[in-house]
Amino acid sequence: MTRRTVAVSAPGKVLVAGGYLVLDRSHTGLVFGLDARIHVHVQKLPPSTGVVLSEIVVRSPQFRDAEWRYGYSEVKDHGGFQITQLKGVLLQRVCSSTLRESSLTVMPICVTILADADYYSHPGSTARTDPARFIDFEESLSEAHKTGLGSSAALVTAFVAAVLTYHLDENQLVLRSDSGRRRLHNLAQAAHCAAQGKVGSGFDVAAAVYGSCVYKRFSPSILEELGEVGSPQFSKRLTAVVEELDASNTWDMQIDKAAARIPCGLRLAMCDVDCGSESVGMAKKVLGWRKENADEAALLWATLQKGNEELAVELLRLAEGTTTDSRDYKNLSDIFLTIRSLIREMSAKAEVPIEPKVQTELLDACCGIHGVVGGVVPGAGGFDAIALLVENDALPSLQRFLDTYKTPSNNDSGPGIGKVRLLSVQQDWEGLRSESVENYTDWIR
């Protein structure tokens, strides 16, 4: 059966409020989708000498030596498909989870992955087609420095959506329908957790599917009971979880898109400091401190949750205002300062650099510029790109400031940061979407 070539993209994200708290179902996170997207193009695997018939080829042509090959074969007793590494390990677990959807008749495919430029700190200079979108990064994937925009979740989500869209008839999966998106969300969460080897909060996958939202996580037990990939009956269990066939085990996340707003006249701005942090290790230490200091942590988290809710409410209030003329953003600025103070308190008590001193200095300096309302080190914190809310006409002033910014010379509390780059990204409300395959002609072979 001949299948149509397809392309799907998913947005990056920035968790402006709710870092660490979003791991707990008692709390929420305010997450904004970004207009930087990961794109996945799927086509029939072209015939060539030496190609294994049951094979999936994954390419990332923006990087050096970025090609991975997998063989697949069906496993008895409804175990789904066994994925065999032929070359490279990228996406092996994601392939396994995606192809174990029992409704798929899998065919050999070639998958091409492309990332918008702002996902990495040091883009190369060689551009093809649209320099604002796809560029040659001129290095291997292992050498590239991420900016912390959620490339992992966006990649897994776009991959799952593109592979399913390719293999299923159009009436079996409608990407823009509520039911289609929910199914893709559920499978992408399962695939992302399989790839990471743990059940995370899922806010990043939710943003990749649905776009900007206030998010409350799903119960971890939904995925913890799936068992090992490829074990007997795994395919049936996965299908039951993804398609919510068991009424007692339905997905209970809450995704409120209407509550995530940014008023006209303001925009998100991201400033890359080219350091990056290991968020998994940081989260482990924060959760360890919380467990050992339950009462103290509960009070601090409750206060932080209140501040996060106030931030979302104030943004919504401003967004629903009747005028786009100059507004008083003092209350919004004060809320940002309160949240940052609480985060630094948690950072000190857990002995984790959620807002390191160099990031505090950078945020304070940026917030001193007229038109910069406030900002945070988003998500798990550390040395990822900082997030600012900026009046639209203040961007040139911010850019001029960052062009000459240097870490204060008297800083002796950890690593400094080099050149700070204002990324071109801003907030975006759209989640998963189909793309025209013509957009990728120069990158497909």
N, C-alpha and C positions, 0 to 999 in steps of 0.2 A: 504494500500500500504506500503510495506517495504522500509525503507530508509536506506542508508548507514551511518555508523558513520563517522563523519568528525572532523577535527581539523584545526584551523587557528591561525596564530600568527601575531601580529603587533608590530612594533618597538616603543621604546621610542623616545624622541627628546631632543635637546638642541637648543634654539634660541640664537645663538651666537651674532647676531646683529639684531636690530630692535625692542627691547622691547618697548612697548607702541606705537611706531610709526606704528607697524603692524596693529593696530586697525583702521587705517585710510587708505583708498584706494589710497591716494596720495603717500604712502610710501610702503616700502617692508621690508621683514625680511629674514635673512639668517639662515636657520634652517637645522641642521644635524640630520638624523636618527641615532639611537644608536643600538648596537647589544644586548642590554637588551630588551627582548620582553615579551609581555603579550600573553598568550596562552588560547584559548577557545576550549574545546572539547564538542561536542554535540552528544548525542546518544538517542535512544528510551528510554522513561521512563520505567524502570523495574517495573513489577507489584508487589505491596505489599499491605498489609492490610491497609485499610483506605485511600488509594490514590484516590483523586478525578479524574475522567476520563479526564476532560479538565484542565490539570495542567502542569505547568512548574516548575521544581525544579532547583535552581541555588546553586552550592556548591563552596566553596573556601577552600579546605582541608588543606592549609598551615596555616590557622588561626583557633583559637578556636571558637567553636559554630558558624561557618560561613555557614549557610544554610538558604536559602530563598525560599518560596513557593508562587506561584501565580496561581490563577484560571483565566481562560479566557472564554469569551463568545462573540458571534458576536453581534454587535450593528446594529439596524435598520437604514435605510436611509443612507447607505454607510458611517456609522461612524467608520467602522473598527471593531476592537476587544476591548472589555472592559476588562481591567486587574484588578483583585481583589486581594488585598494583603491577603494572608493566613498566612504567617510568614515572617516578615522582610520587609524592604522597598527598599533594594539595587536593582538598575536597573529597578524599576517599570516603570518609564517613558521611559526608553530605550526599554523595552519590548513592551510597548504600541506603540511607534513609529515604531518599526521594524515590528510588527505583523499587522500594519495597511496598509502595502503594499497590494494593492487589489488583486495581483496575487497569494497570498499565500493561500494554504489549510493547516491550522495549525494543528499540531499533538502534543500530550503530549511528552515532551522531558526532559532530564536531562542535564544540562549545568554545566561543571566543568571549573573553572577559575584557572589558575596557573601563577605565576609571577616569573620571574628571580630574583635572590637574591638581586641585587643591587637597586631594587626599594625601599627598606626599610633600615633604618639606623641601626637597631639592629637585624640582622638575628640570628636565633637560631642555635644551634649546631647539631641538629639531621637531618641528611640527608638521603634521600632515593635515589636510582638510581644514579643521577649525582649531586654531591655536588656543582658544579659550576653553576648549572641551577636551580633546585628546591630544596628548603629546608623547613623544618618546622620552621616557625617564632616563635613558642612557645608563642604566645600572641593573644589577640583578634584583629580584624581589627581596632577597635576604638583606641586601645593602640599603634598601629604601627606608626612609624614616617616615612613619605615619604621623599625621597631624592630629589624630584623635577624633575624626568625624564619623566614626562608626562604619568603617569599610567592611569589617567582618560580617556584621548583621545584614548590611545592604547587599553584600555579595551573595550570602547564603539565600536571602529572600529572593533576589532576582534570579539566581540559579534555579531554585525550586520552581518558581513561577514560569520561567522560560522552558524548562525541561517538561513540566506538566503540560503547558500550553502546546508544545510541539507534539506530544504523544497523544493527547486527548482530542476528540472531536470538539468543534466549537460549541456544540450544545451541552457538552459534558462539563465545561469549565468556562464561565464567563468572568473575565478578569475584573470587570467593573461592578459586578453584582455583589450584593451583601453576602450571599451564600458562597460565592466563589472566593471572595477575599477572606472570609472566615476560614474556609478550608485551607487556603494557602497560608494564612497566619498560623494555623495549628501545625501544619506540616513543617513550615519554616522554623517554628519554635523547636520542634522535635529534632530537626536536622542540625540546628545551631547548637543545641545542647549536646547532641552526639559528637559534634566537631570539637566542642570545648571540653568534653568529658565531665560536665557538671550541669546541673539545672540552675540557670541564672534567673534574673528577674524578668527578662524578656522585654523590657521597655524599648530596647534598640530594634528588635524585630518588629514590635508593634508599630513603631514610628516608620520603619521601612515599608510596612504594608499599608498603614492607614494615614501616615503623615503626622502633623503636629497634633498633640493631644495631652490631656491630663490622664495619667496611667496608674492603675492599681494592678499589681501582678496577679498571675494565676496561682492556684495552689500547686506547690511543687509535686505533690503526690500524683498529679495527673500524668506526669512523665516518669516519675520514679518507678512506677509499676510496669513499665514497658518491658523491662528485661534486656538482655544482651541482643545487640543487632545480629540477625541471622540465626538466633535460637529457634527451636521448633515453635511454630504458631506465631512467630514474631510479626509476620506480615499481617495476619488477622488482627493481632492486638493493636498494631500501628493504625490500621484502617479504622478500627473501632474508636480509637482515641481521636484521630484526625477528623473523622466524619461524625463523631459524637453519637455513636450507636447505642451506648449505654447511658440511660437517663440519669444514673447515679454518679456518672463521672464526666460531666460536661465541663467545658472550659468556663471559668468564672472570673476571668480578667475583666476589668472595667476600662473602657476606652472612651473618653469624653472629648470629642473634637471641638465642640462648641466652647469649651472652657479654656482652650489654648488660643489666645489672641495677642496680637501686637498692634497697637494703635497706628493709624495712618500718621505719617510724619516721623515714625521711628523705624529702625531696622536693626536686625542683629548684625554684628560685625565680629569676626573671628580673627585673632592675632596669633600666629604661629611662632612659638619660641624654639622649635626644633630641638627638643630634648626627649619628651615622651616619658611615660611612667608604666610600671608593671602593675596594672590595676588589680589583677588577681591577688598578688601578694599583699597589696595595701588593704584590700577588702578583708582578707583573712585576719590581718592584725586588728582592724577596726572591730570586726565581729568578735574577736577574742577579747578585746577590752570590754565590749558591751556585755559579754557573758560574765566576765569576772566582776563587773561593777554594774549590776542590773538596775539598781534603784537610781543611781546617778545618771546612767545612760538613758533610762526611760524618761527622766525629767528633761534631759537635754534634747532627746529626739522629739518629744512632744512639743517643746518650744520651737524647735526647728520646723516641724510640720506646720505649726501655726504660722510661722513666718513665710513658709513656702505657699501656704494657702492664701495668705494676704497678698503675696506677689501676684498670683494668678488672678485674684479678684480685682486688684488695682489695675492690672493690664486690661482686663475685660471692661472695667468701668471706663477707662480712657478710650478703649476701642469703640465703645458704644456711645461716645460723646457725639454731640450734634455739630461740632466744628472741628476742622483740621488746622485752625490757626494756632499760633503759639500757645502752649499750655503750661501749666505749673506742674512740673515733674518732681517737686521736692519730696512728696510722700513716697513716690516710687524710688527715688534715690535713697531715702532713709530706710526703706524696706531692704534694699540691696545691702546697705551697710550693716543692718542688723543680722541678716543671714550670714554675711561674711564673718562677722564677729563670732557667731555661734559655731561656724565651721572651724574657725581658728581655735576655738576652745576645744572642740572635739579632736582636732588635729594634735593639740598639745597633750591632751589626756591620753589619747591612744598612741602617741609617739609615732604618728604617721604624717608625712608631708602633704596633707590635703591642699593647703594653701601655703606653699613654701615662701620664705621671706622674699626671694627674688620675684615671685609672682605677686606678692602683696605690694611690693614697690612698683611693679609695672602697672597693676590695677589702679593703685592710688594716683600714679602719674597720669594715666589715661583719663581717669575720672576728674582730673583737674582741668581738662580741656573743655572749653565752652561747647555745650551740645552733647557731651558724653554723659548720659543719665546715670549709668551704673554698670556693674559687671561682676563676674564671678569666674573662678576656675571651675568649669562645669564637670558634671559627672563625678567620677571618683577622685578628681583633683590631680595634683602633681604637676607635671611639666607639659601637659597637653596644651593645645591652643586655648587662650582665654576667650571668654564670650562677653561682649559688650552690647548694651542697648544705646544706640546713637541716633541723634536727630539726623535726618537725611543730609542736610546741608553742612554737617560737621565732619563728614568723611574726609574732605581734602585737608582739613586741619589735623585730623588724626593721622593721616598718611604722612604729612610733613613731619609731625612729631616722631613717628616711628622710624622714619628714614635716618634719624640721627640718635635714636635712643641707645643708651648703653647701661648695663647694670652698674649701679653705684659702686665706686672703687672700694668703699669700706665694707662691702659685704663679705663676711667670713663664715656664713652659716650654711654652706653647701655649694653646689655647683652654680656657676653663673649661667647666664643665657647669652647667646650670641645675637646676631641680627634678628630683629622681630619683623615678621612679614605680615602685612594686612592681607588676608585672604579675600578672594573675590566673592565668597559665598554670602548668602543671606537666607532668611527664613523662607520656607516654602510649605504650602499647605497640602500638597498632593503627595500621596503615597505611591504604591506600585502603579505603573502604567505601561501599556504597550507602546512600542516605538516603531517607526518605519525602518525596515531593513536597509533602505537606501542610505541611511545616515552613516553606515559603517563600511561603505564600499572599499575605501582605501586601506582598511585594516583587516579585511577578510581575504583568505586565500582558498 
